Amino acid sequence: MQVLYKSTRGKEELVTASTAILKGLSKDGGLFVPVTIPKLDVPMEKLAQMSYQETAYEVMSRFLTDFTEEELKDCINKAYDSKFDTEAIAPLHEANGIYFLELFHGATIAFKDMALSILPHLMTTAAKKNQVKNEIVILTATSGDTGKAALAGFADVSGTKIIVFYPKHGVSPIQEKQMVTQKGANTYVIGITGNFDDAQTAVKKMFNDKELAEELDQAGYQFSSANSINIGRLVPQIVYYVYAYAALVKEGKIKAGDKINVVVPTGNFGNILAAYYAKQMGLPVNRLICASNENKVLYDFFRTGVYDRKREFILTSSPSMDILISSNLERLIYRLTGENAEKCAELMQSLSNGGEYAITDEMKEKLSDFYGNYCSEGETREAISATYYGCDYVIDPHTAVAAGVYQKYVRETQDTETPAVIASTASPYKFTRSVMDAISDRYAGLDDFALADALEKLSGVKIPKAVEEIRTAPVLHDKVVDAPDMPAAVKEILGIQQA
Ligand SMILES: *Cc1c(COP(=O)(O)O)cnc(C)c1O
């Protein structure tokens, strides 16, 4: 069965999966969604015997129907290989009867690797299929994690270049070191003197600049996006929910058909939307538990039906969830409206004009698949320390937000029966400062690398290659520009004459 994609705002014609991946965002500003969500028509007993790569093929081939079997398997094998430090790719860790789904075993030790290690291959395959002759230039503004994962994914992928802009004074020292030491002849990393919003705004402006697109085209280039609104990032994320469920069946922890709860630390709503799609495919999921930090827009939305971004932006210890506009929520809103693109566009317009929108009671009723709650900074620290002292397992602050929210869910609903899978989105080695401070105050004076050594002793988990590598790696990127000069920097990289 052919699956085509349409825009949540209804103004674009149906496109194939490969076209949706190449375009990233629809011209009308909406996001691409599958016209129908395919069923998971493989028996669970069979899935339980499959490797991660085989599971990925079963799930992704149902969505990316214009990719041939050979093309898709080739993408999968290039993505999920020895870049991951475990053959399981996404292993489950049981702690006190809760299953932590570790999504941080890839090149940059955060869950972004799950999708960004395959997106470059999907994109170059899509370019070939659609006779795109231009080289693809990925433009990304990052507040830390996405930039590094995209760099690692696209490094030395032929037919692509990747340019990442980051706020020079707005990322953690480890995050900056990870990016500026990036190897690969096609990678470019540039600091900007402004903040993340300045970088993001300038990048969006370049995407919409028709004159620039024309100049690029003449030089043999075109822009594309590695942002989480790309359907090519969403589909690979459905895989690990199916894989985790099948693993629980295989290990005899559940019987095929039993329901599980899924808990996801949420920012842009991409990861939890993938879990929702897995449920729509037929995976037996009870509740999708949406965990927020102190930027609790989503919690308020689930309680009241009003999405209101007009509030203070809070910097927390889980920075990848510090977000007030969860872009991927639009895909859920679209479904809640009964796939009414006009209504969806109206709500999104109201968000960008007035900073808020309210859904109807009828739409709110359809939200019963979800449970939302949040953790304060204190509760997050408490979850790290409780998991360490209670289960001898060290979790990062993002995962800790999910663990804390899960406890609140159990207390509120008394649902102690349904097994729970917590999406564990980052290695504690990426956030050693917050993690070690939560466990004890005796680490306060240590620098970032000394903290990693201390964490290794404490947890018995070896320091990942991603951290070991940057200790001594030479800095390869040191360019810094002002935000208004970003287009000039891009042209210089691409060898386009400045007017
Ligand atoms: C990006 C990220 C998240 C949030 O995921 P969304 O798909 O944006 O909701 C959570 N944790 C970590 C570590 C991340 O990098």
The ligand as an ORCA input file, in Angstrom:
! r2SCAN-3c Opt
* xyz 0 1
  C      15.885     16.684     21.956
  C      15.914     16.064     23.310
  C      14.731     15.852     24.060
  C      13.378     16.302     23.574
  O      12.897     15.538     22.502
  P      11.705     16.095     21.578
  O      11.599     15.128     20.468
  O      12.175     17.460     21.111
  O      10.491     16.192     22.414
  C      14.830     15.227     25.287
  N      16.033     14.843     25.779
  C      17.187     15.040     25.097
  C      18.473     14.627     25.713
  C      17.178     15.654     23.837
  O      18.339     15.847     23.181
*
